[in-house]
């Protein structure tokens, strides 16, 4: 069981990450690559990533420091990762020698030859380019949908409502946030606040840094929408022609519930729900449940269509 203890000051300093964290997504995706769970969500990605990766040395080197279960070094997921891949990788490259050796020692395994930091950075980059970068727009869209849902809870009821709205893996019992966890652990925030980092490749239990002295971050799994029953670009796209559906797409631009969509687009509630369904089946919209309501947001493809073919810039 994980228990995160909040003070009043910590509640005031809860923040939701502005975007996916490139390093956390890369390391957690390496876990997903090696397990068989989550076939509905990760199955296609896993098959494609394995094909691109093959059985090269980069994959073996990463496996030596990122076990299939349990602890992996904190230096692999520096705070700079939230600013983008290059910033995060630069921070990994700048890891001090003493910290590098100390965190590798916590793996409690015998290396035939201890890995070098430079080689590990190269392996991380090779893996990321093959397995994560091609999938980044999809990762970004899912995390943005999650942020829209949690941001709405924050605006409606503050930090307390935000923590109470988190996915079922996390349980807010003020002043403690609880979650199932591989080990029994208490984290005292002690006024430092908490960064909430939604993650596409996190599955099941949330993850925190091992070192309690590092800035607290809680990486938790996004809620995945049901898979589409047809591919984008199929017959559903042909149904998008028309002024009403264009208005619906514009109304969803910054996220909205079905009732808000009906009001903004000037259609009935039933019509708004039907239009959102067609857009979702065409791969233009992501829909997630937020309490008793559902929240719609655009995918990168939907945003590109809305803007006349210019995809939004993803900070990466």
Phi and psi in degrees as a GROMACS rama.xvg file:
@    title "Ramachandran Plot"
@    xaxis  label "Phi"
@    yaxis  label "Psi"
@TYPE xy
-101.294  131.765  UNK-2
-128.585  118.561  UNK-3
-106.963  119.281  UNK-4
-97.956  125.4  UNK-5
-106.37  144.799  UNK-6
-105.504  174.811  UNK-7
-59.2127  -37.8072  UNK-8
-65.3032  -36.896  UNK-9
-64.9575  -40.8744  UNK-10
-60.2881  -37.9322  UNK-11
-69.9743  -17.4946  UNK-12
-112.626  17.1818  UNK-13
-72.4237  134.784  UNK-14
-140.812  148.242  UNK-15
-100.309  126.765  UNK-16
-55.3627  143.071  UNK-17
-75.6481  -17.3019  UNK-18
-164.85  171.412  UNK-19
-60.6235  148.505  UNK-20
-95.5006  115.579  UNK-21
-62.341  -36.7463  UNK-22
-74.6971  -44.2997  UNK-23
-60.3087  -43.918  UNK-24
-62.8891  -37.3982  UNK-25
-66.8298  -48.8097  UNK-26
-66.5221  -43.3258  UNK-27
-68.8016  -30.8733  UNK-28
-64.9742  -30.5881  UNK-29
-66.3527  -32.2054  UNK-30
-65.1769  -46.3995  UNK-31
-63.9812  -31.7336  UNK-32
-61.0957  -33.2405  UNK-33
-99.3402  -4.28228  UNK-34
-108.118  174.489  UNK-35
-110.622  2.30574  UNK-36
-79.4879  162.083  UNK-37
68.8926  35.9533  UNK-38
-59.8818  -34.8195  UNK-39
-61.6546  -39.5245  UNK-40
-90.5554  -43.8335  UNK-41
-106.756  -4.58565  UNK-42
-57.1398  -51.7696  UNK-43
-64.5785  -43.8399  UNK-44
-59.9592  -44.456  UNK-45
-60.3008  -44.1144  UNK-46
-64.7022  -43.6632  UNK-47
-67.4656  -41.2584  UNK-48
-65.0608  -41.8383  UNK-49
-62.9502  -37.9073  UNK-50
-64.5617  -44.0253  UNK-51
-68.6804  -33.8632  UNK-52
-80.1212  -36.1253  UNK-53
63.968  -145.419  UNK-54
-123.927  42.1012  UNK-55
-71.4477  172.505  UNK-56
-67.3297  -28.3221  UNK-57
-60.3952  -42.1206  UNK-58
-65.7388  -40.6225  UNK-59
-67.1924  -39.3188  UNK-60
-65.4663  -42.887  UNK-61
-61.8516  -40.7235  UNK-62
-62.1287  -25.2872  UNK-63
-73.1366  -21.4589  UNK-64
-116.545  -9.26855  UNK-65
-122.933  86.1324  UNK-66
-61.1645  160.566  UNK-67
-62.1746  -28.4744  UNK-68
-139.658  154.461  UNK-69
85.1741  -159.587  UNK-70
-60.5657  138.396  UNK-71
-134.946  153.984  UNK-72
-60.5219  139.7  UNK-73
-65.397  -28.4576  UNK-74
-65.1277  -15.5244  UNK-75
-73.6387  -18.3086  UNK-76
-129.024  66.0992  UNK-77
-69.742  159.632  UNK-78
-59.4575  -26.781  UNK-79
-65.6775  -15.3548  UNK-80
-60.8042  -25.0682  UNK-81
-71.4078  -17.644  UNK-82
-86.7563  -12.2446  UNK-83
141.434  166.211  UNK-84
-63.2804  -48.2176  UNK-85
-63.9303  -41.7225  UNK-86
-62.9277  -42.5858  UNK-87
-65.7058  -44.1963  UNK-88
-66.1702  -35.5133  UNK-89
-62.7408  -38.3231  UNK-90
-66.8351  -38.6056  UNK-91
-63.0157  -43.3161  UNK-92
-61.9259  -29.715  UNK-93
-89.7174  9.49147  UNK-94
-58.2907  130.358  UNK-95
-64.7677  146.405  UNK-96
-58.0831  -41.5923  UNK-97
-64.2622  -41.3939  UNK-98
-66.812  -42.0464  UNK-99
-57.3676  -49.6913  UNK-100
-66.9323  -40.5142  UNK-101
-64.9213  -40.8313  UNK-102
-74.8218  -33.3324  UNK-103
-64.0383  -35.3873  UNK-104
-62.9845  -29.101  UNK-105
-69.068  -14.2174  UNK-106
-69.1426  -21.4343  UNK-107
54.2016  49.0998  UNK-108
-135.419  155.68  UNK-109
-93.5734  122.023  UNK-110
-94.5205  133.976  UNK-111
-60.0034  -39.3624  UNK-112
-146.037  117.68  UNK-113
-55.297  134.68  UNK-114
-66.3344  148.107  UNK-115
-91.8503  144.71  UNK-116
-58.6131  -43.9281  UNK-117
-60.676  -41.2451  UNK-118
-66.8145  -37.669  UNK-119
-66.5113  -40.0634  UNK-120
-62.0853  -43.437  UNK-121
-62.1711  -41.5601  UNK-122
-65.4216  -40.4762  UNK-123
-62.5794  -42.6276  UNK-124
-64.9916  -43.4618  UNK-125
-60.8959  -44.9058  UNK-126
-63.8517  -46.5274  UNK-127
-59.0748  -45.7701  UNK-128
-63.5193  -33.5862  UNK-129
-84.3007  -38.9093  UNK-130
-105.44  -28.2349  UNK-131
-111.17  -46.5301  UNK-132
-54.5306  -43.1643  UNK-133
-64.337  -21.2954  UNK-134
-100.939  1.50053  UNK-135
-60.3005  -40.8439  UNK-136
-56.882  -36.65  UNK-137
-69.0636  -43.3089  UNK-138
-59.2963  -46.6804  UNK-139
-60.7518  -42.8786  UNK-140
-63.5129  -42.1446  UNK-141
-67.6295  -40.4593  UNK-142
-68.9628  -37.6049  UNK-143
-63.3919  -39.5418  UNK-144
-63.1768  -40.9312  UNK-145
-64.5064  -42.726  UNK-146
-62.1051  -37.948  UNK-147
-62.9296  -42.1926  UNK-148
-66.8157  -45.3896  UNK-149
-72.531  -34.8041  UNK-150
-63.5701  -36.1737  UNK-151
-65.2099  -41.3934  UNK-152
-62.9683  -39.8113  UNK-153
-62.974  -43.8841  UNK-154
-66.469  -37.079  UNK-155
-74.8824  -35.2269  UNK-156
-142.226  9.94777  UNK-157
79.3015  -168.925  UNK-158
-61.5974  -35.7467  UNK-159
-61.9497  -44.4394  UNK-160
-67.8995  -36.5068  UNK-161
-60.2914  -49.1645  UNK-162
-65.3085  -35.4104  UNK-163
-71.4726  -21.1427  UNK-164
-88.9369  -6.02728  UNK-165
-61.3847  158.576  UNK-166
-55.0958  161.637  UNK-167
-56.8104  -21.6997  UNK-168
-64.1181  -17.2179  UNK-169
-118.545  135.983  UNK-170
-127.052  117.815  UNK-171
-91.6666  113.01  UNK-172
-125.295  82.9481  UNK-173
-44.229  129.44  UNK-174
-100.69  31.9644  UNK-175
-125.046  133.215  UNK-176
-100.816  122.397  UNK-177
-112.568  153.39  UNK-178
-157.055  150.03  UNK-179
-64.7353  141.71  UNK-180
-152.716  150.439  UNK-181
-62.2167  -26.7793  UNK-182
-131.032  163.262  UNK-183
-82.8213  120.946  UNK-184
-146.98  135.285  UNK-185
-112.621  131.148  UNK-186
-117.412  120.06  UNK-187
-97.153  111.941  UNK-188
-70.8513  -34.475  UNK-189
52.1183  44.7737  UNK-190
85.7427  -1.79797  UNK-191
-82.8264  -12.5429  UNK-192
75.5954  -172.13  UNK-193
-149.596  131.503  UNK-194
-92.8119  122.462  UNK-195
-91.5747  119.979  UNK-196
-117.861  97.113  UNK-197
-66.503  143.736  UNK-198
-137.676  134.055  UNK-199
-69.5863  -41.034  UNK-200
-92.2148  -2.34743  UNK-201
-75.708  136.748  UNK-202
-135.43  136.075  UNK-203
76.076  -108.858  UNK-204
-77.7954  147.696  UNK-205
-70.6106  173.996  UNK-206
-132.935  142.258  UNK-207
-130.29  160.109  UNK-208
-63.0074  149.014  UNK-209
-73.3001  -40.4332  UNK-210
-78.4696  114.573  UNK-211
-68.6426  -12.156  UNK-212
-83.2571  -13.1158  UNK-213
-79.7375  156.443  UNK-214
-54.2066  128.479  UNK-215
-66.8091  130.616  UNK-216
-138.812  136.165  UNK-217
-115.077  112.923  UNK-218
-94.5202  122.504  UNK-219
-131.889  155.285  UNK-220
-74.5267  136.715  UNK-221
-70.2148  159.4  UNK-222
-86.2397  120.212  UNK-223
-86.1556  132.768  UNK-224
-70.7938  158.787  UNK-225
-63.2124  144.481  UNK-226
-65.1355  151.275  UNK-227
-71.4181  149.124  UNK-228
-88.0805  -6.84598  UNK-229
-146.624  159.908  UNK-230
-82.2254  147.881  UNK-231
-60.8196  141.722  UNK-232
94.3754  -5.71526  UNK-233
-83.2922  -155.881  UNK-234
-64.1997  -22.834  UNK-235
-63.5842  -34.0959  UNK-236
-62.9487  -31.2867  UNK-237
-65.2085  -20.9369  UNK-238
-85.2976  -1.62292  UNK-239
-81.4177  -14.0918  UNK-240
-66.0115  133.835  UNK-241
136.086  150.468  UNK-242
-67.6543  -36.1161  UNK-243
-64.0787  -46.2045  UNK-244
-70.2856  -30.7436  UNK-245
-62.9951  -40.3093  UNK-246
-65.2595  -37.8619  UNK-247
-63.7753  -43.5509  UNK-248
-61.9499  -42.5009  UNK-249
-64.2365  -36.7188  UNK-250
-65.8395  -27.6239  UNK-251
-85.132  -6.97256  UNK-252
-44.4295  -46.7759  UNK-253
-109.237  19.5268  UNK-254
88.461  137.589  UNK-255
-165.654  160.864  UNK-256
-83.3309  172.378  UNK-257
-65.0732  -39.8379  UNK-258
-66.4377  -39.0492  UNK-259
-65.6962  -38.7759  UNK-260
-61.1144  -44.2674  UNK-261
-60.8378  -42.9045  UNK-262
-67.601  -44.7355  UNK-263
-66.8347  -38.6946  UNK-264
-88.9574  -9.19625  UNK-265
69.9534  38.5032  UNK-266
-125.774  170.298  UNK-267
-72.0044  163.403  UNK-268
-61.0256  -42.8169  UNK-269
-64.1717  -40.1353  UNK-270
-66.541  -41.3339  UNK-271
-60.2545  -42.947  UNK-272
-63.6383  -40.599  UNK-273
-66.9319  -43.7622  UNK-274
-62.0555  -43.8511  UNK-275
-60.8383  -37.2453  UNK-276
-63.8083  -44.8826  UNK-277
-63.1554  -43.39  UNK-278
-63.9047  -37.7558  UNK-279
-67.0367  -43.3605  UNK-280
-65.1483  -26.9129  UNK-281
-84.9055  -1.72279  UNK-282
82.3695  17.9984  UNK-283
-99.505  -16.2537  UNK-284
-137.252  144.179  UNK-285
-110.827  135.905  UNK-286
-122.386  125.705  UNK-287
-126.942  149.849  UNK-288
-83.5535  137.109  UNK-289
-129.884  91.1646  UNK-290
67.8896  -125.192  UNK-291
-88.3044  -5.41872  UNK-292
-109.238  167.713  UNK-293
-114.999  147.806  UNK-294
-120.562  127.242  UNK-295
-103.981  140.171  UNK-296
-145.293  159.413  UNK-297
-80.367  145.723  UNK-298
-84.7724  168.607  UNK-299
-55.3485  -36.3766  UNK-300
-65.6967  -42.1143  UNK-301
-63.6309  -41.8061  UNK-302
-65.0996  -38.2194  UNK-303
-65.3434  -41.7523  UNK-304
-64.0613  -41.8944  UNK-305
-62.4125  -34.5835  UNK-306
-96.9127  18.6633  UNK-307
74.9539  28.3395  UNK-308
102.764  -8.38701  UNK-309
-91.533  107.929  UNK-310
-67.9555  144.353  UNK-311
-65.2691  146.679  UNK-312
-71.4953  124.471  UNK-313
-98.9718  125.308  UNK-314
-70.8854  120.85  UNK-315
